[in-house]
């Protein structure tokens, strides 16, 4: 078994979700499992599709099947079905990370860099991945943006419709309007006050300390080289790899939490 292989428990969870998606070919379960393992191999190694091992299928067939799943949004559907709907302990943790773009990520046909979440920051051409996790480190939402976008611009969409009592965020994610928006739905934002700040808002240092879980998530996501160095021309393809990696992270956390 390689690191990109699925164990039987993970595959059973995935297959249960895939069976509920219309129009997905499910007649040959072994071929479907091999396809998912091929996608995991590409995600982990970031190798060109032509370098896919023959044991995982012919690269052209796997690639075109992957693109069909991306265009139809099936990877996101699987992610939404597997992730917990709400944080178990009422705590949300948000942050973002910057991912360098490979030269092959440029030039999507009939599109623009901004549409494909490509931008330029001090580090060069890059994309930014915004994440929201719960207190256990499970991924609740992922959003892509051009690399030069401020975190605050995507903070509200990141936590929209996720009922929580507390949120820990980086200083760059917070403004008075953001705090007021969350306070209106009963959620308290915990962020250390800036130096010299007059009348800072109350915050819980213990809850803020748990924000390391979102940093741990980014480390795990970037273990997948296809995410750490973006090679995909379209936002949809790159985010499909991100959702695939997040699916595996959530499955592993769920498996560990059920151990005696």
Residue pairs with C-beta under 8 A, 6 or more apart in sequence:
1 7
2 41
3 44
4 37
4 40
4 41
4 43
4 44
4 45
5 37
5 40
6 14
6 33
6 36
6 37
6 40
9 255
10 248
10 251
10 252
10 255
11 33
11 36
13 82
13 251
13 254
14 36
14 78
14 82
14 247
14 251
15 29
15 32
15 33
17 77
17 78
17 81
17 82
18 24
18 26
18 32
18 78
19 26
20 81
21 74
21 77
21 78
23 72
24 32
24 74
25 32
26 32
31 57
34 56
34 57
35 57
35 62
35 65
35 66
37 56
38 52
38 56
38 57
38 62
39 62
39 66
39 241
39 244
40 244
40 248
41 47
41 52
41 53
41 56
42 49
42 52
42 66
42 226
42 241
43 224
43 226
43 227
43 241
43 244
43 245
44 223
44 224
44 225
44 226
45 225
45 226
46 224
46 225
46 226
46 228
46 229
46 231
49 59
49 60
49 62
49 63
50 59
51 59
52 58
52 59
52 62
56 62
66 237
66 240
67 237
69 75
69 240
70 234
70 236
70 237
70 240
71 236
75 240
75 243
75 244
75 247
76 239
76 240
76 243
78 243
78 247
79 139
79 243
79 244
79 246
79 247
79 250
82 247
82 250
82 251
83 138
83 139
83 140
83 246
83 250
84 134
84 138
84 140
84 250
86 162
86 163
86 164
87 134
87 135
87 140
87 162
87 164
88 134
88 135
88 136
89 134
89 135
89 136
90 164
90 165
90 166
91 134
91 135
91 164
91 165
91 166
91 167
91 168
91 207
91 210
92 132
92 133
92 134
92 140
92 159
92 162
92 164
92 166
92 167
92 168
92 187
93 132
93 133
93 134
93 135
93 167
93 168
93 169
93 210
93 211
93 213
93 214
94 130
94 131
94 132
94 133
94 155
94 158
94 159
94 167
94 168
94 169
94 170
94 173
94 214
95 130
95 131
95 151
95 169
95 170
95 173
95 211
95 214
95 215
95 218
96 128
96 129
96 130
96 131
96 145
96 151
96 154
97 128
97 129
97 131
97 218
97 221
97 222
98 121
98 123
98 126
98 127
98 128
98 129
98 147
99 126
99 127
99 128
99 129
99 147
99 222
99 227
99 228
99 229
99 230
100 123
100 124
100 125
100 126
100 228
100 229
100 230
101 118
101 124
101 125
101 126
101 127
101 147
101 229
101 230
102 229
102 230
102 231
104 231
104 233
105 116
105 118
105 125
105 127
105 230
105 231
105 232
105 233
105 238
106 113
106 118
106 125
106 233
107 233
108 115
108 116
108 233
108 234
111 234
113 119
113 146
114 146
115 235
116 233
116 234
116 235
117 127
117 128
117 144
117 145
117 146
117 235
117 238
117 239
118 125
118 126
118 127
118 146
118 147
119 125
119 126
119 127
119 128
119 145
119 146
119 147
119 148
119 149
120 126
120 146
120 147
120 148
121 147
121 148
123 147
125 147
126 147
126 230
127 144
127 145
127 146
127 147
127 230
127 235
127 238
128 144
128 145
128 146
128 147
128 149
129 142
129 143
129 144
129 218
129 221
129 227
129 242
130 142
130 143
130 144
130 145
130 151
130 154
130 155
130 158
131 139
131 141
131 142
131 143
131 158
131 214
131 217
131 218
131 221
132 139
132 140
132 141
132 142
132 158
132 159
132 162
132 214
133 139
133 140
133 213
133 214
133 217
134 140
135 210
135 213
136 213
136 253
136 257
137 213
137 214
137 216
137 217
137 249
137 253
138 249
138 250
138 253
138 254
139 217
139 246
139 249
139 250
140 162
141 158
141 159
141 162
142 239
142 242
142 243
142 246
143 154
143 157
143 158
144 235
144 238
144 239
144 242
145 153
145 154
150 172
151 170
151 172
151 173
152 172
152 173
152 174
152 175
152 178
155 169
155 173
155 174
155 178
156 178
156 181
159 167
159 182
159 187
163 185
164 187
165 186
165 187
165 188
166 187
166 188
166 190
166 204
166 207
167 182
167 187
167 188
167 189
167 190
168 189
168 190
168 191
168 207
168 208
168 210
168 211
169 189
169 190
169 191
169 211
170 191
170 211
171 191
171 192
171 194
173 191
174 189
174 191
178 189
179 189
179 201
182 188
182 189
183 189
188 202
189 201
189 203
190 203
190 204
190 207
190 208
191 201
191 203
191 208
192 203
192 205
192 208
193 200
193 201
193 203
194 200
217 249
220 245
220 249
221 227
221 228
221 242
221 245
221 246
221 249
222 228
224 241
224 245
226 232
226 238
226 241
227 238
227 241
227 242
227 245
230 238
232 238
232 241
